[in-house]
Amino acid sequence: MSFNLDAASVSYPNGQRALGRIALSASSGERIAVIGPSGAGKTSMLRLLATSLRPAEGRVEILGQNPWALSAARLRHLRCRIGMVHQAPPIPPRQRVITAILAGRLGIWPGWKSMLSLVYPADISGASEQLARLELADRLFDRCDQLSGGQLQRVGVARVLYQRPEVILADEPVSAMDPVLANLTLGELRKEADTRAVTLVASLHAVDLALRWFPRIVGLKSGEVAFDLPAEHVSDTLLRELYASESESPPVQGNRTAVISATVGGVDPRRSACR
């Protein structure tokens, strides 16, 4: 099992609860999309799985270990096995793209190699290969402050692909991309998960992307699991109830609202894209 959340809750310093006794687990190789309105707890859940948040209650187990029962050294080692894609990648603006990519393995390489790579890139071909998957190889030596928001997101994805973790967590990884690049990026994440039996969990604002690329959908609302279903069982009614407090219809990428209604009955045109 890749992870198990057993009645895990997260509270803010002011006492407000971000997650309330979440129960969720995943096996190796599963692909799970987490959807829900703003403030539902999607980011908090991913940070809990990434061990950057400690549960106020309950138990968290990642890759067979309780992170908070480990020594500092063993916790660092566990975190190297988890890859996190951020909506706004925490990359220094003046850093070169290649350095940002190679940073994915700084915690895995010996100290001397990590330090040397900051001066002279240790694996130019490896970094270029991952960028090429995301149609960004020509920006390998550019500074990150010369990139657009969508390009920076692809750099963040390439860094995690280069890291080769056992669990990939992605928080709104394609929010700044156009539909073509969003589908390309999610396709590469899916390919990585399928090829290496990696567990992939992504929070997504666009419901149509979640349904297209992920066979399992978890709906979060007010810090609790509203549903946990195969994509083909997520109906229009469930989606409208999930997003009732935010809008009249579930959010989709662009104006493709027809994708949502296609989930109800009949032939789902997305099948060929994700099966």
C-alpha positions as a LaTeX table, in Angstrom:
\begin{tabular}{lrrr}
\hline
Residue & $x$ (\AA) & $y$ (\AA) & $z$ (\AA) \\
\hline
Met1 & 0.00 & 0.00 & 0.00 \\
Ser2 & 1.33 & 3.44 & $-0.93$ \\
Phe3 & $-0.49$ & 5.38 & 1.74 \\
Asn4 & $-3.22$ & 5.18 & 4.33 \\
Leu5 & $-4.98$ & 8.03 & 6.10 \\
Asp6 & $-6.84$ & 6.72 & 9.13 \\
Ala7 & $-9.19$ & 9.32 & 10.64 \\
Ala8 & $-6.53$ & 11.96 & 9.98 \\
Ser9 & $-7.40$ & 15.58 & 10.68 \\
Val10 & $-5.57$ & 18.88 & 10.18 \\
Ser11 & $-6.28$ & 22.11 & 12.04 \\
Tyr12 & $-5.02$ & 25.64 & 11.46 \\
Pro13 & $-3.29$ & 27.52 & 14.32 \\
Asn14 & $-6.52$ & 29.47 & 14.91 \\
Gly15 & $-8.34$ & 26.22 & 15.60 \\
Gln16 & $-10.22$ & 26.05 & 12.32 \\
Arg17 & $-10.25$ & 22.54 & 10.90 \\
Ala18 & $-8.89$ & 22.05 & 7.36 \\
Leu19 & $-9.45$ & 18.28 & 7.27 \\
Gly20 & $-11.81$ & 16.33 & 9.47 \\
Arg21 & $-10.95$ & 12.70 & 10.19 \\
Ile22 & $-10.16$ & 11.73 & 6.60 \\
Ala23 & $-10.05$ & 8.01 & 5.78 \\
Leu24 & $-8.36$ & 7.25 & 2.46 \\
Ser25 & $-5.88$ & 4.71 & 1.13 \\
Ala26 & $-4.19$ & 3.87 & $-2.16$ \\
Ser27 & $-2.30$ & 0.93 & $-3.61$ \\
Ser28 & 0.87 & 1.16 & $-5.68$ \\
Gly29 & 0.20 & 2.38 & $-9.20$ \\
Glu30 & $-3.19$ & 3.95 & $-8.52$ \\
Arg31 & $-4.11$ & 7.23 & $-10.16$ \\
Ile32 & $-6.41$ & 9.41 & $-8.07$ \\
Ala33 & $-7.80$ & 12.87 & $-8.81$ \\
Val34 & $-8.96$ & 14.99 & $-5.88$ \\
Ile35 & $-11.61$ & 17.55 & $-6.75$ \\
Gly36 & $-13.77$ & 19.97 & $-4.81$ \\
Pro37 & $-14.54$ & 23.66 & $-4.30$ \\
Ser38 & $-11.99$ & 26.18 & $-3.05$ \\
Gly39 & $-11.20$ & 25.62 & 0.62 \\
Ala40 & $-12.32$ & 21.99 & 0.53 \\
Gly41 & $-8.98$ & 20.78 & 1.93 \\
Lys42 & $-7.34$ & 19.47 & $-1.25$ \\
Thr43 & $-3.98$ & 21.15 & $-0.68$ \\
Ser44 & $-4.00$ & 20.25 & 3.02 \\
Met45 & $-4.54$ & 16.59 & 2.16 \\
Leu46 & $-1.63$ & 16.58 & $-0.29$ \\
Arg47 & 0.63 & 18.34 & 2.22 \\
Leu48 & $-0.37$ & 15.70 & 4.79 \\
Leu49 & 0.67 & 12.96 & 2.36 \\
Ala50 & 3.89 & 14.84 & 1.57 \\
Thr51 & 4.71 & 14.87 & 5.33 \\
Ser52 & 4.89 & 18.67 & 5.36 \\
Leu53 & 1.85 & 18.76 & 7.66 \\
Arg54 & 1.46 & 16.70 & 10.80 \\
Pro55 & $-2.03$ & 15.40 & 11.63 \\
Ala56 & $-3.75$ & 16.86 & 14.68 \\
Glu57 & $-5.55$ & 13.53 & 15.11 \\
Gly58 & $-5.50$ & 10.12 & 13.50 \\
Arg59 & $-2.74$ & 8.27 & 11.73 \\
Val60 & $-0.81$ & 8.74 & 8.50 \\
Glu61 & 1.15 & 5.93 & 6.88 \\
Ile62 & 3.23 & 6.54 & 3.74 \\
Leu63 & 5.07 & 3.76 & 1.91 \\
Gly64 & 4.60 & 1.49 & 4.89 \\
Gln65 & 5.93 & 3.97 & 7.46 \\
Asn66 & 4.53 & 6.36 & 10.02 \\
Pro67 & 6.47 & 9.55 & 9.19 \\
Trp68 & 6.13 & 10.99 & 12.67 \\
Ala69 & 7.62 & 7.92 & 14.34 \\
Leu70 & 10.85 & 8.17 & 12.31 \\
Ser71 & 14.17 & 9.74 & 13.17 \\
Ala72 & 15.07 & 12.96 & 11.33 \\
Ala73 & 17.42 & 11.06 & 8.99 \\
Arg74 & 14.86 & 8.39 & 8.13 \\
Leu75 & 12.17 & 11.03 & 7.60 \\
Arg76 & 14.45 & 12.80 & 5.10 \\
His77 & 14.95 & 9.50 & 3.30 \\
Leu78 & 11.18 & 8.91 & 3.17 \\
Arg79 & 10.61 & 12.39 & 1.75 \\
Cys80 & 13.07 & 11.60 & $-1.06$ \\
Arg81 & 10.67 & 8.83 & $-2.10$ \\
Ile82 & 7.78 & 11.30 & $-2.42$ \\
Gly83 & 7.59 & 13.81 & $-5.25$ \\
Met84 & 5.53 & 17.00 & $-4.89$ \\
Val85 & 4.43 & 19.16 & $-7.82$ \\
His86 & 3.29 & 22.59 & $-6.63$ \\
Gln87 & 0.82 & 24.90 & $-8.33$ \\
Ala88 & 3.46 & 27.64 & $-8.05$ \\
Pro89 & 6.80 & 25.77 & $-8.00$ \\
Pro90 & 9.13 & 27.06 & $-5.24$ \\
Ile91 & 11.99 & 27.77 & $-7.64$ \\
Pro92 & 14.37 & 30.74 & $-7.14$ \\
Pro93 & 13.69 & 33.21 & $-10.01$ \\
Arg94 & 17.35 & 33.56 & $-11.02$ \\
Gln95 & 17.98 & 29.82 & $-11.03$ \\
Arg96 & 18.65 & 28.10 & $-14.35$ \\
Val97 & 16.05 & 25.59 & $-15.55$ \\
Ile98 & 18.60 & 22.78 & $-15.62$ \\
Thr99 & 19.57 & 23.44 & $-11.99$ \\
Ala100 & 15.91 & 23.40 & $-10.99$ \\
Ile101 & 15.44 & 20.02 & $-12.68$ \\
Leu102 & 18.54 & 18.44 & $-11.15$ \\
Ala103 & 17.40 & 19.61 & $-7.71$ \\
Gly104 & 14.97 & 16.70 & $-7.86$ \\
Arg105 & 17.79 & 14.36 & $-6.87$ \\
Leu106 & 19.76 & 16.53 & $-4.46$ \\
Gly107 & 18.45 & 14.54 & $-1.52$ \\
Ile108 & 19.34 & 11.26 & $-3.23$ \\
Trp109 & 22.83 & 12.02 & $-4.52$ \\
Pro110 & 25.83 & 12.02 & $-2.15$ \\
Gly111 & 26.68 & 15.45 & $-0.75$ \\
Trp112 & 29.73 & 16.01 & $-2.97$ \\
Lys113 & 27.71 & 15.37 & $-6.15$ \\
Ser114 & 24.91 & 17.70 & $-5.03$ \\
Met115 & 27.38 & 20.51 & $-4.33$ \\
Leu116 & 29.22 & 19.95 & $-7.61$ \\
Ser117 & 25.96 & 20.01 & $-9.55$ \\
Leu118 & 25.25 & 23.54 & $-8.28$ \\
Val119 & 28.47 & 24.66 & $-10.00$ \\
Tyr120 & 28.40 & 22.43 & $-13.06$ \\
Pro121 & 25.25 & 20.42 & $-13.97$ \\
Ala122 & 25.88 & 16.77 & $-13.27$ \\
Asp123 & 23.37 & 15.28 & $-15.72$ \\
Ile124 & 22.56 & 17.57 & $-18.63$ \\
Ser125 & 21.14 & 14.79 & $-20.80$ \\
Gly126 & 18.89 & 13.52 & $-18.02$ \\
Ala127 & 17.40 & 16.95 & $-17.37$ \\
Ser128 & 16.97 & 17.58 & $-21.10$ \\
Glu129 & 15.16 & 14.26 & $-21.53$ \\
Gln130 & 12.53 & 15.13 & $-18.95$ \\
Leu131 & 12.02 & 18.63 & $-20.37$ \\
Ala132 & 11.64 & 17.17 & $-23.86$ \\
Arg133 & 8.72 & 15.07 & $-22.63$ \\
Leu134 & 6.98 & 18.35 & $-21.81$ \\
Glu135 & 8.05 & 20.20 & $-25.00$ \\
Leu136 & 10.37 & 22.52 & $-23.10$ \\
Ala137 & 13.85 & 21.20 & $-23.96$ \\
Asp138 & 14.80 & 24.45 & $-25.69$ \\
Arg139 & 14.60 & 26.33 & $-22.37$ \\
Leu140 & 17.13 & 24.11 & $-20.57$ \\
Phe141 & 19.65 & 26.86 & $-19.81$ \\
Asp142 & 17.22 & 29.77 & $-19.45$ \\
Arg143 & 16.69 & 31.50 & $-16.14$ \\
Cys144 & 13.40 & 30.60 & $-14.47$ \\
Asp145 & 12.30 & 34.25 & $-14.26$ \\
Gln146 & 12.23 & 34.26 & $-18.08$ \\
Leu147 & 9.48 & 31.63 & $-18.16$ \\
Ser148 & 5.71 & 31.99 & $-18.11$ \\
Gly149 & 3.60 & 30.52 & $-15.32$ \\
Gly150 & 2.69 & 27.48 & $-17.40$ \\
Gln151 & 6.31 & 26.90 & $-18.36$ \\
Leu152 & 7.34 & 27.06 & $-14.71$ \\
Gln153 & 4.69 & 24.48 & $-13.87$ \\
Arg154 & 6.15 & 22.18 & $-16.52$ \\
Val155 & 9.62 & 22.69 & $-15.03$ \\
Gly156 & 8.17 & 21.64 & $-11.66$ \\
Val157 & 6.70 & 18.51 & $-13.24$ \\
Ala158 & 9.99 & 17.73 & $-15.03$ \\
Arg159 & 11.85 & 18.01 & $-11.71$ \\
Val160 & 9.59 & 15.38 & $-10.15$ \\
Leu161 & 9.85 & 13.13 & $-13.21$ \\
Tyr162 & 13.64 & 13.39 & $-12.91$ \\
Gln163 & 13.43 & 12.60 & $-9.19$ \\
Arg164 & 11.67 & 9.25 & $-9.96$ \\
Pro165 & 9.77 & 9.03 & $-6.67$ \\
Glu166 & 7.51 & 6.18 & $-5.60$ \\
Val167 & 4.58 & 8.51 & $-4.91$ \\
Ile168 & 3.79 & 11.62 & $-6.97$ \\
Leu169 & 1.58 & 14.30 & $-5.42$ \\
Ala170 & 0.47 & 17.15 & $-7.67$ \\
Asp171 & $-1.35$ & 20.24 & $-6.43$ \\
Glu172 & $-3.12$ & 21.95 & $-9.35$ \\
Pro173 & $-0.18$ & 21.08 & $-11.63$ \\
Val174 & $-1.69$ & 22.43 & $-14.88$ \\
Ser175 & $-3.70$ & 25.44 & $-13.69$ \\
Ala176 & $-1.62$ & 27.92 & $-15.75$ \\
Met177 & $-1.54$ & 25.84 & $-18.95$ \\
Asp178 & $-3.71$ & 25.87 & $-22.04$ \\
Pro179 & $-5.77$ & 22.73 & $-22.83$ \\
Val180 & $-3.17$ & 21.22 & $-25.17$ \\
Leu181 & $-0.28$ & 21.54 & $-22.71$ \\
Ala182 & $-2.44$ & 20.51 & $-19.76$ \\
Asn183 & $-3.34$ & 17.25 & $-21.49$ \\
Leu184 & 0.27 & 16.70 & $-22.57$ \\
Thr185 & 1.49 & 17.17 & $-18.99$ \\
Leu186 & $-1.14$ & 14.96 & $-17.41$ \\
Gly187 & $-0.44$ & 12.36 & $-20.07$ \\
Glu188 & 3.24 & 12.30 & $-19.13$ \\
Leu189 & 2.39 & 11.99 & $-15.43$ \\
Arg190 & 0.07 & 9.11 & $-16.27$ \\
Lys191 & 2.78 & 7.45 & $-18.37$ \\
Glu192 & 5.22 & 7.73 & $-15.47$ \\
Ala193 & 2.70 & 6.23 & $-13.06$ \\
Asp194 & 1.87 & 3.37 & $-15.42$ \\
Thr195 & 5.46 & 2.60 & $-16.42$ \\
Arg196 & 6.90 & 2.46 & $-12.91$ \\
Ala197 & 3.77 & 1.50 & $-10.93$ \\
Val198 & 3.96 & 4.86 & $-9.16$ \\
Thr199 & 1.00 & 6.14 & $-7.16$ \\
Leu200 & $-0.22$ & 9.46 & $-8.56$ \\
Val201 & $-2.53$ & 11.77 & $-6.62$ \\
Ala202 & $-3.45$ & 15.13 & $-8.16$ \\
Ser203 & $-5.79$ & 17.88 & $-7.07$ \\
Leu204 & $-7.42$ & 19.48 & $-10.08$ \\
His205 & $-9.69$ & 22.49 & $-10.50$ \\
Ala206 & $-10.94$ & 21.39 & $-13.92$ \\
Val207 & $-13.32$ & 18.48 & $-13.44$ \\
Asp208 & $-13.12$ & 17.44 & $-17.09$ \\
Leu209 & $-9.37$ & 16.86 & $-16.80$ \\
Ala210 & $-9.86$ & 14.80 & $-13.65$ \\
Leu211 & $-12.43$ & 12.59 & $-15.35$ \\
Arg212 & $-10.35$ & 12.23 & $-18.51$ \\
Trp213 & $-7.05$ & 11.20 & $-16.95$ \\
Phe214 & $-7.87$ & 9.53 & $-13.62$ \\
Pro215 & $-9.81$ & 6.30 & $-13.07$ \\
Arg216 & $-10.55$ & 7.12 & $-9.41$ \\
Ile217 & $-12.08$ & 10.39 & $-8.25$ \\
Val218 & $-12.20$ & 11.64 & $-4.67$ \\
Gly219 & $-14.52$ & 14.56 & $-4.00$ \\
Leu220 & $-13.66$ & 16.75 & $-1.00$ \\
Lys221 & $-16.02$ & 19.25 & 0.57 \\
Ser222 & $-15.56$ & 21.17 & 3.83 \\
Gly223 & $-12.57$ & 19.02 & 4.76 \\
Glu224 & $-14.37$ & 15.70 & 4.38 \\
Val225 & $-14.66$ & 13.02 & 1.71 \\
Ala226 & $-17.94$ & 13.55 & $-0.12$ \\
Phe227 & $-17.38$ & 10.58 & $-2.43$ \\
Asp228 & $-14.66$ & 8.18 & $-3.56$ \\
Leu229 & $-15.70$ & 6.55 & $-6.83$ \\
Pro230 & $-14.53$ & 5.22 & $-10.18$ \\
Ala231 & $-14.64$ & 8.02 & $-12.75$ \\
Glu232 & $-17.49$ & 6.39 & $-14.66$ \\
His233 & $-19.68$ & 6.50 & $-11.55$ \\
Val234 & $-19.23$ & 10.23 & $-10.93$ \\
Ser235 & $-22.52$ & 11.65 & $-12.13$ \\
Asp236 & $-23.53$ & 15.16 & $-13.04$ \\
Thr237 & $-25.72$ & 15.24 & $-9.95$ \\
Leu238 & $-22.82$ & 14.38 & $-7.64$ \\
Leu239 & $-20.66$ & 17.08 & $-9.23$ \\
Arg240 & $-23.31$ & 19.75 & $-8.94$ \\
Glu241 & $-23.83$ & 18.89 & $-5.27$ \\
Leu242 & $-20.08$ & 19.01 & $-4.66$ \\
Tyr243 & $-19.73$ & 22.49 & $-6.15$ \\
Ala244 & $-23.12$ & 23.85 & $-5.08$ \\
Ser245 & $-21.60$ & 26.43 & $-2.73$ \\
Glu246 & $-19.24$ & 27.78 & $-5.40$ \\
Ser247 & $-21.09$ & 27.84 & $-8.72$ \\
Glu248 & $-24.10$ & 26.55 & $-10.58$ \\
Ser249 & $-21.99$ & 24.11 & $-12.58$ \\
Pro250 & $-18.70$ & 22.26 & $-11.95$ \\
Pro251 & $-15.54$ & 24.07 & $-13.17$ \\
Val252 & $-14.03$ & 22.84 & $-16.42$ \\
Gln253 & $-11.04$ & 23.94 & $-18.43$ \\
Gly254 & $-12.04$ & 26.72 & $-20.81$ \\
Asn255 & $-15.70$ & 26.58 & $-21.79$ \\
Arg256 & $-16.02$ & 22.87 & $-22.42$ \\
Thr257 & $-19.03$ & 22.31 & $-20.18$ \\
Ala258 & $-20.30$ & 19.62 & $-22.53$ \\
Val259 & $-17.65$ & 17.29 & $-21.12$ \\
Ile260 & $-19.46$ & 17.20 & $-17.77$ \\
Ser261 & $-22.81$ & 16.24 & $-19.22$ \\
Ala262 & $-21.07$ & 13.51 & $-21.21$ \\
Thr263 & $-20.41$ & 11.65 & $-17.96$ \\
Val264 & $-24.09$ & 10.89 & $-17.50$ \\
Gly265 & $-25.36$ & 7.92 & $-19.47$ \\
Gly266 & $-24.46$ & 6.91 & $-23.01$ \\
Val267 & $-20.97$ & 6.63 & $-24.42$ \\
Asp268 & $-18.25$ & 8.60 & $-22.67$ \\
Pro269 & $-16.08$ & 10.23 & $-25.37$ \\
Arg270 & $-13.14$ & 10.46 & $-22.97$ \\
Arg271 & $-12.57$ & 6.72 & $-22.76$ \\
Ser272 & $-10.09$ & 6.56 & $-25.61$ \\
Ala273 & $-7.99$ & 9.26 & $-23.95$ \\
Cys274 & $-7.41$ & 7.44 & $-20.67$ \\
Arg275 & $-7.94$ & 3.74 & $-21.12$ \\
\hline
\end{tabular}
